[in-house]
Amino acid sequence: MKKHSVNIHGHQTSITLENEFWLALKDEANKEGVSTNTLIGRIDDNRGDHNLSSAIRLYILQKLQERLTA
């Protein structure tokens, strides 16, 4: 796992993710045509009670499941 500094809605924070999830997150942001920070901000806005790192992992899992069932 590695810590990554990110900017969410103008505020600096850090998240800890496994490299595989970080790469999948960057890939998803690229597919959506947005920056990684923008995508993280969207995930943060909708994360509910999950911490941000967990919410990102769940988001990536959801996207992969959607692709598998498409």
C-alpha positions in Angstrom: 0.0 0.0 0.0 1.1 3.5 -0.7 -0.1 7.0 0.5 -1.2 9.4 -2.2 -1.7 13.1 -1.8 -4.8 14.3 -3.5 -6.8 17.5 -3.7 -10.6 17.1 -3.2 -12.6 20.2 -3.8 -9.7 22.5 -3.0 -8.5 20.7 0.1 -5.4 18.5 0.4 -5.7 15.0 1.9 -4.0 11.7 1.6 -5.4 8.3 0.9 -3.7 4.9 1.2 -4.4 2.4 -1.6 -2.8 -0.7 -3.0 -1.0 0.1 -6.2 -3.5 -2.0 -8.3 -6.4 0.0 -7.0 -4.5 3.3 -7.7 -3.8 2.2 -11.2 -7.4 1.1 -11.8 -8.6 4.5 -10.4 -6.3 6.4 -12.8 -7.5 4.2 -15.7 -11.2 4.9 -14.8 -10.6 8.6 -14.6 -9.0 8.5 -18.0 -12.0 6.5 -19.4 -14.3 9.1 -18.0 -12.2 12.0 -19.3 -11.6 13.6 -15.9 -8.6 14.0 -13.6 -8.0 11.5 -10.9 -8.7 14.2 -8.3 -12.0 15.0 -9.9 -13.0 11.4 -9.9 -11.9 11.0 -6.2 -14.1 14.1 -5.5 -17.1 12.5 -7.0 -16.5 9.3 -5.1 -16.0 11.3 -1.9 -19.4 13.1 -2.5 -21.2 9.8 -2.6 -19.3 7.6 -0.1 -21.8 7.6 2.7 -20.3 6.0 5.9 -17.3 4.4 4.2 -13.8 5.9 4.6 -12.5 7.3 1.4 -10.0 4.5 0.6 -12.7 1.9 1.1 -15.1 3.9 -1.0 -12.6 4.0 -3.9 -12.1 0.3 -3.7 -15.8 -0.3 -3.8 -16.2 2.1 -6.8 -13.5 0.2 -8.7 -15.1 -3.1 -7.9 -18.5 -1.8 -9.0 -17.1 -0.5 -12.3 -15.4 -3.9 -13.0 -18.6 -5.8 -12.2 -20.5 -3.5 -14.6 -18.1 -4.3 -17.3 -18.3 -8.0 -16.7 -22.1 -8.0 -16.9 -22.3 -5.7 -19.9 
